[in-house]
Amino acid sequence: MADPKGFLTTPRRTPERRPVDERVQDWQEVYTGQGLLPIVSAQAGRCMDCGIPFCHAACPLGNMIPDWNDLVFREDWVAASDRLHATNNFPEFTGRLCPAPCESACVLTINADPVTIKNVEVAIADRAWAEGLAVPLPPERHTGRTVAVVGSGPAGLAAAQQLTRAGHTVTVYERDDRLGGLLRYGIPEFKMEKHHLDRRLRQMRAEGTRFRTGTEVGGDLDAHRVIAEHDAVLLAVGARAWRELPVSGRELTGIHQAMDYLTLANRVCEGDLASSPISAQGKDVVIVGGGDTGADCLGTVLRQHAASVVQLDINPLPGWDRPEHEPWPVYPRVFRISPAHEEARLLGRREHWDTAEHGCVPLPGPQGDIRVFSASTFCFEGDDDGQVASLHLVGVEPAGRRPRVGTERVVPAQLVLLALGFSGPEHTEGVVPQLGLGLDARGRIARDAAFATTVEKVWVAGDAGRGQSLIVWAIAEGRSAAAAVDRALRGATCLPAPITPTDQPLVV
């Protein structure tokens, strides 16, 4: 145990965010000083080294959290890096992007503030890179077997790195012009600057992983040919079939899917475009959807200097405290303030809502929050040129989401962003129909307990088989699927397999 009294004497302290008026003028990361000492060491000392560490169960990767908390407290960064990388290929990604279900399962959370597990993790990862600890690990010998990994998101990259280190010759196929999948074009720079991704890709190249960008398996490259040329094929194509909003006026100009919008904004940051063809500058914006993608859109909208912005969430307003039906250690639905929502509140980007007249539920929390809960889109209206001009919303009942009579409201909108999530992999064209892959009842690629699909020599990992999920689940699936492929190729494997496709998270 790091500090026997740390959880009693040391209050929880998280990294500071850069000032709002500063950070909305650029695309740099919101947080600063995530690895500052002695702050991180003291926070790691709050870990109680529980006899039954529930943080392990909540982490799909099985991160040995108490172990590296103790090592960070003792400032043994070399051993902490080794222990962290033993279970996580990309801790600098998860430390920035994971919502940290491990913290919700921390035993301290029962009656106090949890350990800052996520911040300790990213501090270890950044320190490892700064001190040259994250070195390439090429295999000592090659097996002579070849593996194709289709998709370069977190699941595909994790699987590719594991299989390369096991001695297989691995080629990653990516249909976009750059590697990274949603890490590259779906995650805004202010959440994770892309040099973190590029640095890890350089490590993978040095280990021997091969990459082919601008190549769509099932499109310009026949999927059957890929199977014929490799001993195994692992599909990590993600869940890119986004959910639609089939209401009147959806065809109007100015209504876009969130991922199209975010991709263009990221391409501006990459230097491909001088400005985005879909810009929020000077416009009234409505974001439909209350999840993480909606928050990513919000932060991007603010950096493009929108005139106003409203975010609609069909779910009821969550409370500040853990509800009774979501007891510890599950990840609860409570009211959270993301950096983007903090920015919108302080910049005064919320329209004032007359709740007495219109019945829509506003946020009774921090003044000026732009979210509206229990609200559903009824229809869109446009101008004579076919451009969206307004959105009609209606309040809904918490149970059954039935419209509430007399709650319709018209909101001005020249830009509407649909952030409604994803239903599964694209299956009307591409690799899924070309190979005739089976699908389950939810539209995901069907697989067995060893991640194998209905097609011989083909496995699947990540969102394509699991459905839309967290980055930490994608990496865990990539590692486990790599172990399954290695076992099929060699009869046995030394690669760790943290999960199986039947595992259920402690996230409700």
DRENRO-760861 format. One record per atom (N, C-alpha, C): residue in three letters; x, y negated, z. Coordinates in steps of 0.2 Angstrom, whole numbers, plus 5000, padded with zeros to 4 digits. Example, Ala and Ser with C-alpha at 12.3 -4.5 7.8 and 13.67 -1.06 7.14 Angstrom:
// DRENRO-760861
ALA506650285039
ALA506250225039
ALA506650165039
SER506450115035
SER506850055036
SER506450005039
//
This chain:
// DRENRO-760861
MET500450065000
MET500050005000
MET500449945000
ALA500349894996
ALA500749834995
ALA500849795001
ASP500249765003
ASP500249725009
ASP499649745013
PRO499749775019
PRO499249805022
PRO498649755024
LYS498849695025
LYS498349645027
LYS498249595021
GLY498449615015
GLY498349565009
GLY497649545008
PHE497249605008
PHE496549585006
PHE496149545012
LEU496449545018
LEU496149505023
LEU496449435023
THR497049425021
THR497349355022
THR497449315016
THR497449355010
THR497549315004
THR496849315000
PRO496649254998
PRO496049244995
PRO496149254987
ARG495649274984
ARG495649284977
ARG495849224973
ARG496349224968
ARG496549164964
ARG496649184957
THR496349154953
THR496349174946
THR496749114942
PRO497049134936
PRO497349084932
PRO496949024931
GLU497248964930
GLU496848904929
GLU496748894921
ARG496148864920
ARG496048854913
ARG496248784911
ARG496548774905
ARG496748714903
ARG496148664903
PRO496248594904
PRO495748544904
PRO495248554898
VAL494648544898
VAL494148554893
VAL494248504887
ASP494348444889
ASP494448394884
ASP495148404880
GLU495548444883
GLU496148454879
GLU496148524875
ARG495848574878
ARG495848634874
ARG495348634868
VAL494748594868
VAL494348594863
VAL494648564857
GLN495148534857
GLN495548494852
GLN496048544848
ASP496048604851
ASP496548644847
ASP496248714848
TRP496648764845
TRP496448834845
TRP496848884850
GLN497248844854
GLN497748884859
GLN497348924864
GLU497648974867
GLU497249004872
GLU497048964878
VAL496448974881
VAL496148934886
VAL496548944893
TYR496848994894
TYR497149004901
TYR497848984900
THR498148964906
THR498848944906
THR499148974912
GLY499748994912
GLY500149024918
GLY499849084920
GLN499649134916
GLN499349194919
GLN499849234922
GLY500549224921
GLY501049274924
GLY501449234929
LEU501249174932
LEU501649134936
LEU501749174943
LEU502349174945
LEU502549194952
LEU502549134957
PRO502449144963
PRO502249214967
PRO501449224967
ILE501049184962
ILE500349194962
ILE500149274961
VAL500449294955
VAL500249364953
VAL500449414958
SER501049414961
SER501249454966
SER500849454972
ALA500649394974
ALA500149394980
ALA499549424979
GLN499249414973
GLN498649444971
GLN498649514970
ALA499149544968
ALA499249614968
ALA499349644975
GLY499549604979
GLY499549624986
GLY498949634990
ARG498349614987
ARG497749614989
ARG497449684988
CYS497749724984
CYS497549794983
CYS497649834989
MET497049874991
MET497049914997
MET497349984996
ASP497550004989
ASP497750074988
ASP497250124991
CYS496650114988
CYS496150154991
CYS496250234990
GLY496050274995
GLY496050344995
GLY495750374988
ILE495150344987
ILE494850354981
ILE494750294977
PRO495250284972
PRO495250214968
PRO494650214963
PHE494150184964
PHE493550184960
PHE493750144953
CYS494250104954
CYS494450064948
CYS494650114943
HIS494950164944
HIS495150224940
HIS494550244936
ALA494050264939
ALA493450284936
ALA493050234931
ALA493150174933
ALA492850124929
ALA493250104923
CYS493850124923
CYS494350114917
CYS494350174913
PRO494150164907
PRO494150224902
PRO494850244901
LEU495350204901
LEU496050224900
LEU496350264906
GLY495950254912
GLY496250284918
GLY496850254920
ASN496950184919
ASN497450144922
ASN497650164929
MET498250174931
MET498450184937
MET498550114941
ILE497950084942
ILE497950014945
ILE498350004952
PRO498150044957
PRO498550034963
PRO499250044962
ASP499450084958
ASP500250104957
ASP500550034955
TRP500250004949
TRP500649954947
TRP500449884951
ASN499949884954
ASN499849834959
ASN500449834964
ASP500549884967
ASP501049894972
ASP501749874969
LEU501949894963
LEU502549874960
LEU502649804958
VAL502049774956
VAL502049704955
VAL502149664962
PHE501849684967
PHE501949654974
PHE502649654976
ARG503049714974
ARG503749714976
ARG504149694970
GLU503849664965
GLU504249634959
GLU504649674956
ASP504449744955
ASP504849794951
ASP504449794944
TRP504649744940
TRP504249734934
TRP504449794929
VAL505049824929
VAL505149874925
VAL504749934926
ALA504749954932
ALA504250014934
ALA503549994933
ALA503349934934
ALA502649914933
ALA502449924926
SER502949904921
SER502849904914
SER502749974912
ASP503250024914
ASP503150094913
ASP502550124915
ARG502350104921
ARG501650134923
ARG501050114919
LEU501050044917
LEU500550024914
LEU500450044907
HIS501050054903
HIS501050074896
HIS500950154896
ALA501050184901
ALA500950254901
ALA500150274900
THR499750224901
THR499050244900
THR498750194895
ASN499050134893
ASN498750084889
ASN499250064884
ASN499150074877
ASN499550054872
ASN499649974871
PHE499049944873
PHE499049874871
PHE498749834877
PRO499149824883
PRO498849794889
PRO498849714888
GLU499249694883
GLU499149614882
GLU498449604878
PHE498149654875
PHE497549644872
PHE496949644877
THR496949704881
THR496449714886
THR496449664892
GLY497049644893
GLY497149594899
GLY496849524897
ARG496749514890
ARG496449454888
ARG495749464886
LEU495549524884
LEU494849524880
LEU494449574884
CYS494649614889
CYS494149664892
CYS493849624898
PRO493149644898
PRO492749614904
PRO492949634911
ALA493349684911
ALA493649714917
ALA493149744922
PRO492849804919
PRO492349844923
PRO492749864929
CYS493449874929
CYS493849894935
CYS493749854941
GLU493649784940
GLU493549744945
GLU492849744948
SER492349764944
SER491749774947
SER491749834952
ALA492149884950
ALA492149944954
ALA492749944960
CYS493049884960
CYS493549884966
CYS493149884972
VAL493449924977
VAL493149934983
VAL493049874987
LEU493449824986
LEU493349754989
LEU492749724987
THR492449744981
THR491849714979
THR491249724983
ILE491349774987
ILE490749794991
ILE490549734995
ASN491049704998
ASN490849645003
ASN491349585002
ALA491749584997
ALA492249524996
ALA492349524988
ASP492849474987
ASP493049464980
ASP493549524978
PRO493449544972
PRO493949604970
PRO494649574968
VAL495049624968
VAL495749614966
VAL495749584958
THR496149534957
THR496249514950
THR496649564945
ILE496349614945
ILE496649674941
ILE496849654934
LYS496349614930
LYS496449594924
LYS497049554923
ASN497149504928
ASN497649454927
ASN498349484929
VAL498349534933
VAL498949564935
VAL499149604929
GLU498649644925
GLU498849674919
GLU499149634914
VAL498849584912
VAL499149534907
VAL499849504909
ALA499949494916
ALA500549474918
ALA501149524917
ILE500949584918
ILE501449644917
ILE501649644910
ALA501149644906
ALA501249654898
ALA501649594896
ASP501449534898
ASP501849474895
ASP502549474898
ARG502649494904
ARG503349504907
ARG503749554903
ALA503449604901
ALA503749664898
ALA504049634891
TRP503649594888
TRP503849574881
TRP504449514882
ALA504349474887
ALA504849424889
ALA505449454890
GLU505449504894
GLU506149534896
GLU506349594892
GLY506049604886
GLY506249654881
GLY506149724884
LEU505649734888
LEU505449804890
LEU505049844885
ALA504649804881
ALA504149834876
ALA504549854870
VAL504949904870
VAL505449924865
VAL505049974860
PRO505249984854
PRO504950034850
PRO505150104853
LEU504750154852
LEU504850214854
LEU504750264848
PRO505250264844
PRO505150314838
PRO505250384840
PRO504950434837
PRO504950504839
PRO505650534838
GLU505850584842
GLU506550614842
GLU506550654836
ARG506050684834
ARG505950734828
ARG505350724825
HIS505250744818
HIS504650734814
HIS504350804813
THR503750804813
THR503350874813
THR503250894805
GLY503350844801
GLY503250864794
GLY502450854792
ARG502050844797
ARG501350834796
ARG501150764794
THR500650744790
THR500450684788
THR499750664790
VAL499650604793
VAL499050584795
VAL498850514792
ALA498250514790
ALA497950444788
ALA497450424793
VAL497550364795
VAL497150324800
VAL496750274796
VAL496150274795
VAL495750224792
VAL495450174796
GLY495750114796
GLY495550054800
GLY496050034805
SER496149974806
SER496749954810
SER496449904816
GLY495849924819
GLY495649894825
GLY496049924831
PRO495749914837
PRO496149934843
PRO496150014843
ALA495550044841
ALA495550124841
ALA496050144836
GLY496050124830
GLY496450144824
GLY497250134826
LEU497350074829
LEU498050064830
LEU498350104836
ALA497850114841
ALA498050164847
ALA498250234845
ALA497750254840
ALA497850324838
ALA498450334834
ALA498550284829
ALA499150284825
ALA499850284829
GLN499850244834
GLN500450234838
GLN500550304842
GLN500050334845
GLN500150394848
GLN500350454843
LEU500050454837
LEU500250504833
LEU500950494830
THR501150434829
THR501850424826
THR502350444832
ARG502150424838
ARG502650444843
ARG502650524844
ALA502150554842
ALA502150624843
ALA502550664837
GLY502750624832
GLY503150644827
GLY502850654820
HIS502250634820
HIS501850644813
HIS502050584809
THR501950584802
THR502050534798
THR501350504797
VAL501250444799
VAL500550414800
VAL500550354795
THR500050344791
THR499850294787
THR499250264789
VAL499150194790
VAL498550164792
VAL498350124786
TYR497650134784
TYR497350104779
TYR496950044781
GLU496949984779
GLU496549934781
GLU496249894775
ARG495649884775
ARG495349854769
ARG495449784768
ASP495549744774
ASP495649674774
ASP496349664772
ASP496549594771
ASP497249584769
ASP497749574774
ARG497449574780
ARG497949584786
ARG497649634791
LEU498149654795
LEU497949714800
LEU497649684806
GLY497249724810
GLY497049704816
GLY496249714817
GLY495949724811
GLY495149724811
GLY494849664815
LEU494449684819
LEU494049624823
LEU494549584828
LEU495149624830
LEU495649584833
LEU495949524829
ARG495949534823
ARG496249484818
ARG495649434817
TYR495149454814
TYR494649404811
TYR494049394815
GLY493949434821
GLY493349434825
GLY493449394831
ILE494049404834
ILE494149364840
ILE494549304839
PRO494249244842
PRO494549184840
PRO495149174844
GLU495549124841
GLU496249114844
GLU496249094851
PHE495749054853
PHE495749034860
PHE495649084865
LYS495449144863
LYS495449204867
LYS496049244867
MET496349254861
MET496949284860
MET497349264854
GLU497849234855
GLU498249204849
GLU498549264846
LYS498549264839
LYS498749324835
LYS499449344835
HIS499849294838
HIS500549324838
HIS500649384843
HIS500149394848
HIS500149454852
HIS500049514848
LEU499649504843
LEU499449564838
LEU500049574834
ASP500349524831
ASP500849534826
ASP501449564829
ARG501649544836
ARG502149574839
ARG502149644840
ARG501549664842
ARG501349744843
ARG501449774836
LEU501249744831
LEU501249784824
LEU501949784822
ARG502449744824
ARG503149744822
ARG503449804826
GLN503249814832
GLN503449874836
GLN503249934833
MET502649944830
MET502350004827
MET502750014821
ARG502849964817
ARG503249974811
ARG503950004812
ALA504249974818
ALA504949994820
ALA504950074822
GLU504350094824
GLU504250164827
GLU504150214821
GLY503950184815
GLY503850224809
GLY503150224806
THR502750194809
THR502050194807
THR502050154800
ARG501650174795
ARG501650144789
ARG500950104788
PHE500950054785
PHE500250014784
PHE500149994777
ARG499550004775
ARG499349984768
ARG498649944769
THR498749874768
THR498249824768
THR497949824761
GLY497349784761
GLY496949774755
GLY496749844752
THR496649894756
THR496549964753
THR495949984756
GLU495349994753
GLU494750014756
GLU494650094754
VAL494750134759
VAL494550204758
VAL493850214757
GLY493650244752
GLY492950254750
GLY492750194745
GLY493150154744
GLY493050104739
GLY493550104733
ASP494050064733
ASP494550064728
ASP495050124729
LEU495050164734
LEU495350224735
LEU494950284737
ASP494850334733
ASP494450384734
ASP494550424741
ALA494050434745
ALA494150464751
ALA494350534751
HIS494150574746
HIS494350644745
HIS495050644743
ARG495350594739
ARG496050594738
ARG496450584744
VAL496250544749
VAL496550534755
VAL496550604759
ILE496050634759
ILE495950704763
ILE496450744760
ALA496550754753
ALA496950794749
ALA497650784751
GLU497850724752
GLU498550704752
GLU498750704759
HIS498350714764
HIS498550714771
HIS498350774775
ASP498650794780
ASP498450854784
ASP497850834789
ALA497750774790
ALA497250754794
ALA497050684793
VAL496450664794
VAL496150594792
VAL495750574799
LEU495950514801
LEU495550494807
LEU495250424805
LEU494550424806
LEU494150364804
LEU494050324810
ALA494350264810
ALA494250214815
ALA493950144812
VAL493450154808
VAL493150104804
VAL492750054807
GLY492550064814
GLY492250014818
GLY491450024816
ALA491049974819
ALA490349974819
ALA490249904816
ARG490249894809
ARG490149834806
ARG489449824803
ALA488949874804
ALA488349864801
ALA487949814806
TRP487949754805
TRP487649704810
TRP486849704810
ARG486549694815
ARG485849684816
ARG485549624813
GLU485049634809
GLU484749574806
GLU484149544810
LEU483949484808
LEU483349454811
LEU482849444806
PRO482349494805
PRO481849494800
PRO481249454802
VAL481349384801
VAL480849334803
VAL480749294797
SER480149254796
SER480049214791
SER480549154790
GLY480849144784
GLY481349094783
GLY482049114784
ARG482149184785
ARG482849204786
ARG483249194779
GLU482949184774
GLU483349174767
GLU483549104766
LEU483449064771
LEU483648994770
LEU484348984771
THR484648934767
THR485348924767
THR485548894774
GLY486148914777
GLY486348884783
GLY486248934789
ILE485948994787
ILE485849044792
ILE486349104791
HIS486849114795
HIS487349164794
HIS487449214800
GLN487749264798
GLN487949314803
GLN488549294806
ALA488649304813
ALA489149274817
ALA489849294815
MET489849364812
MET490549384810
MET490749354804
ASP490349334799
ASP490549294794
ASP490849224796
TYR490449194800
TYR490649134803
TYR491349134806
LEU491449184811
LEU492049194815
LEU492649204810
THR492549254805
THR493049274801
THR493349204797
LEU492949164794
LEU493149104791
LEU493549064796
ALA493249054802
ALA493649014806
ALA494349034808
ASN494349104808
ASN495049134810
ASN495549124804
ARG495249124798
ARG495649114792
ARG495849044791
VAL495548994794
VAL495748934794
VAL496448934799
CYS496348964804
CYS496948964809
CYS497549004806
GLU497349054802
GLU497949094798
GLU498249054793
GLY497948994791
GLY498248954786
GLY497948974779
ASP497449014778
ASP497149034772
ASP496748974769
LEU496348944773
LEU495948884771
LEU496048824775
ALA495948764771
ALA496048704775
ALA495548684779
SER494948714778
SER494348704782
SER493848764780
SER493348774785
SER492948824784
SER492348804780
PRO492148854775
PRO491548834771
PRO490948834775
ILE490948864781
ILE490348864786
ILE490648834792
SER490448764792
SER490748724798
SER490148694802
ALA490248694808
ALA489748664813
ALA489848584814
GLN490348554811
GLN490448484812
GLN489848444811
GLY489648404816
GLY489148354815
GLY488448384815
LYS488348454816
LYS487748484815
LYS487448504821
ASP486748514821
ASP486348544827
ASP486448614826
VAL486648654830
VAL486848724830
VAL486348764835
VAL486148824832
VAL485748874837
VAL486148934836
ILE486348964841
ILE486649034841
ILE486149084844
VAL485949134840
VAL485449184842
VAL485849244845
GLY485749254851
GLY486149314854
GLY486549284860
GLY486449324866
GLY486849304872
GLY487449344874
GLY487749384870
GLY488249424872
GLY488949384870
ASP489449424871
ASP490149404870
ASP490249364863
THR489949394858
THR490049374851
THR489749304851
GLY489149294854
GLY488849224854
GLY489249174858
ALA489649194863
ALA490049154867
ALA490649134862
ASP490949184858
ASP491449164854
ASP491249114849
CYS490649124846
CYS490349074841
CYS490349004845
LEU490149004851
LEU490048944855
LEU490648904855
GLY491248944857
GLY491848904858
GLY492148884851
THR491948914846
THR492148894839
THR491748834837
VAL491148834838
VAL490648784836
VAL490948714840
LEU491148724846
LEU491348664850
LEU491948634847
ARG492448684845
ARG493048654842
ARG492948634835
GLN492448644832
GLN492248614825
GLN491848554826
HIS491748534833
HIS491348464834
HIS490648464832
ALA490248514834
ALA489548504833
ALA489248454836
ALA488648424834
ALA488248374837
ALA487948404843
SER487648464843
SER487248494848
SER487248564847
VAL487148604852
VAL487148674852
VAL486748704857
VAL486348754855
VAL485848794860
VAL485948864858
GLN486048904864
GLN486148974863
GLN485549014866
LEU485249054862
LEU484649094864
LEU484749164866
ASP484449184872
ASP484549254875
ASP483849274876
ILE483749334873
ILE483049364874
ILE482949394881
ASN483549404884
ASN483549434891
ASN483349384896
PRO483049404902
PRO482849354907
PRO483549334910
LEU483449274913
LEU483949244917
LEU484249294922
PRO484849304922
PRO485149354928
PRO485349314934
GLY485349344939
GLY485449314946
GLY486249304947
TRP486449274952
TRP487149264954
TRP487349324957
ASP486949364961
ASP487149424965
ASP486949484961
ARG487349534963
ARG487149604960
ARG486449624961
PRO486049644956
PRO485449674958
PRO485449734961
GLU484849754964
GLU484849814968
GLU484849874963
HIS484649874957
HIS484649934953
HIS485349934949
GLU485749894951
GLU486449904948
GLU486949904954
PRO486949954958
PRO487349944964
PRO488149964962
TRP488549944967
TRP489249954966
TRP489350034965
PRO489750054961
PRO490250024957
PRO490150004950
VAL489450004948
VAL489349994941
VAL489449924939
TYR489549904933
TYR489649844930
TYR488949804930
PRO488849754934
PRO488149724934
PRO488049674929
ARG487449664928
ARG487249604924
ARG487049544929
VAL487549504929
VAL487449444934
VAL487649384929
PHE487449324932
PHE487549264928
PHE488349244928
ARG488649234923
ARG489349224922
ARG489449164918
ILE489949124919
ILE490149064915
ILE490749074912
SER490749084905
SER491349094901
SER491649034900
PRO492249034898
PRO492648964896
PRO492248924891
ALA491948954886
ALA491548924881
ALA490948884884
HIS490548924889
HIS490048894892
HIS490248834896
GLU490748844900
GLU491048784904
GLU491148724899
GLU491448734893
GLU491648684889
GLU490948644886
ALA490448684885
ALA489848654882
ALA489548614888
ARG489548634894
ARG489248604899
ARG489548534900
LEU490248534901
LEU490648474902
LEU490648424896
LEU490548454890
LEU490448404884
LEU489748384883
GLY489348404887
GLY488648384886
GLY488348394880
ARG488348464878
ARG488148484871
ARG487448514871
ARG487048514877
ARG486448544878
ARG485848494876
GLU485348514873
GLU484748474872
GLU484348484878
HIS483948434880
HIS483548434886
HIS482948464885
TRP482748514889
TRP482148554888
TRP481648534893
ASP481048524890
ASP480448504894
ASP480048574896
THR480248604901
THR479948664903
THR479248664905
ALA479048604908
ALA478348604910
ALA477848604904
GLU478148574898
GLU477648574892
GLU477748644888
HIS478348664887
HIS478548714882
HIS478648784885
GLY478748794892
GLY478748854895
GLY479348894894
CYS479848874890
CYS480448914889
CYS480848904896
VAL481248964897
VAL481548964904
VAL482248934903
PRO482448874906
PRO483148854906
PRO483548884911
LEU484148864911
LEU484648884916
LEU484648844922
PRO484448874928
PRO484448824934
PRO485048824938
GLY485648844934
GLY486248844937
GLY486648784936
PRO487248784934
PRO487648724932
PRO487248674927
GLN487248614929
GLN486948564925
GLN487248564918
GLY486748564913
GLY486948554906
GLY487148614902
ASP487048674905
ASP487148744902
ASP486748744896
ILE487048774890
ILE486648774884
ILE486248834883
ARG486248884887
ARG485848944886
ARG485148934888
VAL484748974884
VAL484048974886
VAL483849044886
PHE483549074892
PHE483449144892
PHE482749154891
SER482549224890
SER481849244889
SER481549204883
ALA482049194878
ALA481849164872
ALA481949204866
SER481449204861
SER481449244855
SER481349194849
THR481649214843
THR481549174837
THR480949194834
PHE480549144832
PHE479849164829
PHE479949154822
CYS480249104819
CYS480349084812
CYS480849034811
PHE481049024805
PHE481448964803
PHE481048924798
GLU481148854798
GLU480848814793
GLU481448774790
GLY481348764783
GLY481848724779
GLY481648664776
ASP482148624773
ASP481948564769
ASP481748584762
ASP481648534758
ASP481448544751
ASP482048574747
ASP482648574749
ASP483248604746
ASP483348674748
GLY482948704752
GLY483048774755
GLY483548774760
GLN483748724763
GLN484248724769
GLN483848724776
VAL484048764780
VAL483748774786
VAL483748704790
ALA483148684793
ALA483148624796
ALA482948634804
SER482548684805
SER482348694812
SER482248774813
LEU482248784820
LEU482048854822
LEU481448854827
HIS480948894826
HIS480448904830
HIS480548954835
LEU480548944842
LEU480648994847
LEU480049004851
VAL480049054854
VAL479449074859
VAL479749104865
GLY479449084871
GLY479649124877
GLY479349194877
VAL479749244880
VAL479449304880
VAL479449334888
GLU479049384889
GLU478949414895
GLU479549454897
PRO479749454903
PRO480349494905
PRO480249574903
ALA479649594904
ALA479449664903
ALA479149674896
GLY479449714892
GLY479149724885
GLY479349664880
ARG479549614883
ARG479749554878
ARG479149534874
ARG478549534877
ARG477949504873
ARG477949434873
PRO477849394867
PRO477749324867
PRO477349294872
ARG477449244875
ARG477049204880
ARG476649154877
VAL476049154877
VAL475549104874
VAL475749034876
GLY475748994871
GLY475848924873
GLY476548904874
THR477048944872
THR477748934874
THR478148914868
GLU477848904862
GLU478248894856
GLU478548824856
ARG479148824853
ARG479548764853
ARG479948754847
VAL480048694844
VAL480448684838
VAL481048654840
VAL481648684838
VAL482248664839
VAL482648644832
PRO482848584832
PRO483248564826
PRO483848604825
ALA483948624819
ALA484548664817
ALA484748664810
GLN485348634809
GLN485648644802
GLN486148694801
LEU486248734806
LEU486648794806
LEU486448844811
VAL486248904809
VAL486048954814
VAL486549014813
LEU486749044819
LEU487249094819
LEU486949154822
LEU486849214819
LEU486549274822
LEU487049314825
ALA487049324832
ALA487549364835
ALA487149414839
LEU486849464835
LEU486349514838
LEU486649584839
GLY487349584838
GLY487649644839
GLY487649694832
PHE487949754833
PHE488049794828
PHE487649864829
SER487449894824
SER487049964825
SER487450024824
GLY488050014820
GLY488550074819
GLY488950054813
PRO489250104810
PRO489650094804
PRO489250084798
GLU489550054793
GLU489250044787
GLU489150114783
HIS488450134782
HIS488350194779
HIS487950194773
THR487850134770
THR487550134763
THR488050134757
GLU488750124759
GLU489250124754
GLU489850134758
GLY490450154754
GLY491050164758
GLY491150234759
VAL491650244764
VAL491850314766
VAL491350364769
VAL490850334772
VAL490350374775
VAL489950414770
PRO489550374765
PRO489250414760
PRO489650454755
GLN490250424754
GLN490650464749
GLN490850534751
LEU491050534758
LEU491150604761
LEU490550644763
GLY490050614763
GLY489450644765
GLY489450664773
LEU489750614777
LEU489750624784
LEU489050624787
GLY489050664792
GLY488350664796
GLY488350614801
LEU487750584802
LEU487550534807
LEU487150554812
ASP487250534818
ASP486750544824
ASP486150504823
ALA485750514828
ALA485050474828
ALA485150404829
ARG485750374831
ARG485850304832
ARG486250274826
GLY486350314821
GLY486750294815
GLY487450294816
ARG487750324821
ARG488450334822
ARG488750394818
ILE489350394817
ILE489650454813
ILE489650514818
ALA489250574817
ALA489250624821
ALA489850664822
ARG490050684828
ARG490650714830
ARG490550764835
ASP491050814836
ASP490950864842
ASP491450834848
ALA491550884853
ALA491850864859
ALA492650854857
ALA492850874851
ALA493550854849
ALA493650804844
PHE493150754844
PHE493150704839
PHE493050724832
ALA492950784830
ALA492950804824
ALA492250794821
THR492250774814
THR491650764811
THR491350824807
THR490850814803
THR490550874800
THR490950894794
VAL491450854792
VAL491950864786
VAL492550894789
GLU492850944786
GLU493450974788
GLU494050924787
LYS494550924792
LYS495150884792
LYS494950804794
VAL494350794795
VAL494150724797
VAL493950714804
TRP494250664808
TRP494050654814
TRP493750574814
VAL493450554820
VAL493250494821
VAL493350464828
ALA493550404828
ALA493650374835
ALA493350304835
GLY493250274841
GLY493050204842
GLY492350194840
ASP492150134839
ASP491450114838
ASP491150144832
ALA491450174827
ALA491150214822
ALA490850274825
GLY491050304830
GLY490750364833
GLY490450354839
ARG490650304843
ARG490350284850
ARG489850234849
GLY489850194844
GLY489350134844
GLY489750074847
GLN489450014846
GLN489749954848
GLN489949954855
SER490549944857
SER490749944864
SER491349904866
LEU491649914871
LEU492249874873
LEU492949894870
ILE493349844870
ILE494049854867
ILE494349914871
VAL494249914878
VAL494549964882
VAL494350034880
TRP493650044878
TRP493450104876
TRP493750124869
ALA493850074865
ALA494150084858
ALA494850114859
ILE495250084863
ILE495950114864
ILE495950184867
ALA495450194872
ALA495450254875
ALA495250314870
GLU494750294866
GLU494550344861
GLU495050354856
GLY495450304854
GLY496050314849
GLY496550354852
ARG496650354859
ARG497150394862
ARG496950464862
SER496250474864
SER496050544865
SER495950574858
ALA495750534853
ALA495650564846
ALA496350584844
ALA496850544845
ALA497550564843
ALA497750634846
ALA497550644852
ALA497750704856
ALA497350764852
ALA496750754850
ALA496350804847
ALA496650824840
VAL496850774837
VAL497150784830
VAL497850814831
ASP498250794836
ASP498850824837
ASP498850904839
ARG498350914843
ARG498150984845
ARG497951024839
ALA497550994834
ALA497351034829
ALA497951054824
LEU498351004823
LEU498951014819
LEU499451064821
ARG499551064828
ARG500151094831
ARG499951154836
GLY499251154837
GLY499051214842
GLY499051194849
ALA499451134851
ALA499451114857
ALA499651034857
THR499651004862
THR499850934862
THR500050904869
CYS500550864869
CYS500750834875
CYS500450764876
LEU500050734871
LEU499750674871
LEU499150674876
PRO499150614880
PRO498550614885
PRO497950604882
ALA497350624885
ALA496750614882
ALA496250594888
PRO496250524889
PRO495850504894
PRO495150514894
ILE494850524889
ILE494050534889
ILE493850584883
THR493250604883
THR492950644878
THR492350604876
PRO492050624870
PRO491550584867
PRO490950584872
THR490850634876
THR490250634881
THR490350594887
ASP490950564888
ASP491050524894
ASP490550464894
GLN490250444900
GLN489850394901
GLN490150344905
PRO490150274903
PRO490550224907
PRO490150204913
LEU490450174918
LEU490150144924
LEU489850074922
VAL489750064916
VAL489450004913
VAL488750014911
VAL488249974914
VAL487549984913
VAL487349944907
//
